[in-house]
């Protein structure tokens, strides 16, 4: 799956995230965040070749329970999950390699 450019309009519940099957990347941020916008080309490039990985963009902010449950402090924060369990986390990625490395870690966790 290519990197998702659409932010989820409704926030998923933590229970739904915990029950996801397969590899998933949760991206917490907002459309107006400069750091989030700057990270989009890096995320898109890193996701090339990872078609089996689900990418969910979740709007975060005051009163957003999912972000609080993951203790999100800065945007964007990428949470790499395998079957709902956190495998890796990147806060404010600065290069494609960091994201690609976390995706590879996610791929390895699926094989083990």
C-alpha positions as CSV (number, residue, x, y, z in Angstrom):
1,X,0.0,0.0,0.0
2,X,1.3,3.4,-0.9
3,X,1.6,6.0,1.8
4,X,-1.8,7.4,2.7
5,X,-2.4,11.1,2.0
6,X,-5.9,11.2,3.6
7,X,-6.3,11.9,7.3
8,X,-9.0,9.8,9.0
9,X,-12.0,11.9,9.6
10,X,-13.1,9.9,12.6
11,X,-10.7,8.7,15.2
12,X,-10.5,4.9,15.5
13,X,-10.8,3.5,19.0
14,X,-7.7,2.1,20.7
15,X,-9.4,-1.3,20.9
16,X,-9.8,-1.3,17.1
17,X,-6.1,-0.5,16.7
18,X,-5.1,-3.2,19.1
19,X,-7.1,-5.8,17.1
20,X,-5.6,-4.9,13.7
21,X,-4.2,-7.8,11.8
22,X,-0.9,-7.5,10.0
23,X,1.5,-4.6,9.7
24,X,0.2,-1.1,10.2
25,X,1.8,2.4,10.6
26,X,-0.2,5.0,12.5
27,X,0.8,8.5,11.7
28,X,-0.3,11.1,14.2
29,X,-0.3,14.8,13.2
30,X,-2.4,17.5,11.6
31,X,-2.8,18.9,8.1
32,X,-1.6,22.4,9.2
33,X,1.6,21.2,11.0
34,X,4.7,22.3,9.2
35,X,6.7,19.3,10.5
36,X,3.9,16.9,9.3
37,X,3.9,18.5,5.8
38,X,7.7,18.3,5.5
39,X,7.7,14.6,6.4
40,X,5.2,13.6,3.7
41,X,7.7,13.2,0.8
42,X,9.9,11.2,3.2
43,X,7.1,8.9,4.2
44,X,5.9,8.4,0.6
45,X,9.4,7.5,-0.5
46,X,10.0,5.1,2.4
47,X,6.6,3.3,1.8
48,X,7.6,2.4,-1.8
49,X,7.8,-1.3,-1.9
50,X,5.8,-1.9,1.3
51,X,2.5,-2.6,-0.3
52,X,1.4,-5.0,2.5
53,X,1.7,-2.3,5.2
54,X,-1.4,-0.4,6.1
55,X,-0.9,3.4,6.7
56,X,-3.4,5.3,8.8
57,X,-3.1,9.0,9.2
58,X,-4.8,10.1,12.4
59,X,-5.5,13.7,13.3
60,X,-4.2,14.4,16.7
61,X,-4.8,17.3,19.2
62,X,-6.5,18.3,22.3
63,X,-9.2,15.9,23.3
64,X,-8.0,13.1,21.0
65,X,-8.0,9.9,23.0
66,X,-6.1,7.7,20.6
67,X,-3.1,10.0,20.6
68,X,-3.1,10.2,24.3
69,X,-3.3,6.4,24.6
70,X,0.0,6.3,22.6
71,X,1.5,9.2,24.6
72,X,2.0,11.3,21.5
73,X,3.8,14.6,22.4
74,X,5.2,15.8,19.0
75,X,4.0,15.6,15.4
76,X,4.4,13.8,13.3
77,X,4.8,10.6,15.3
78,X,4.8,7.3,13.4
79,X,3.9,4.1,15.3
80,X,4.8,0.9,13.6
81,X,2.5,-2.0,14.7
82,X,2.4,-5.7,14.0
83,X,-1.0,-7.2,14.9
84,X,-1.7,-4.2,17.1
85,X,1.6,-4.4,19.0
86,X,4.1,-1.5,18.8
87,X,7.4,-2.6,17.1
88,X,9.0,0.8,16.5
89,X,8.3,4.6,16.8
90,X,9.7,7.6,15.0
91,X,9.1,11.2,16.1
92,X,9.6,13.9,13.6
93,X,11.4,11.9,10.9
94,X,14.2,13.8,9.2
95,X,15.1,11.3,6.5
96,X,13.8,8.5,4.5
97,X,16.3,6.0,6.0
98,X,14.9,6.2,9.5
99,X,11.4,5.4,8.2
100,X,12.7,2.6,5.9
101,X,14.6,1.1,8.8
102,X,11.5,1.0,11.0
103,X,9.5,-0.6,8.1
104,X,12.2,-3.2,7.7
105,X,12.0,-3.9,11.5
106,X,8.3,-4.3,11.1
107,X,8.8,-6.7,8.2
108,X,11.3,-8.7,10.3
109,X,8.8,-8.9,13.2
110,X,6.3,-10.5,10.8
111,X,8.7,-13.3,9.8
112,X,9.7,-14.2,13.4
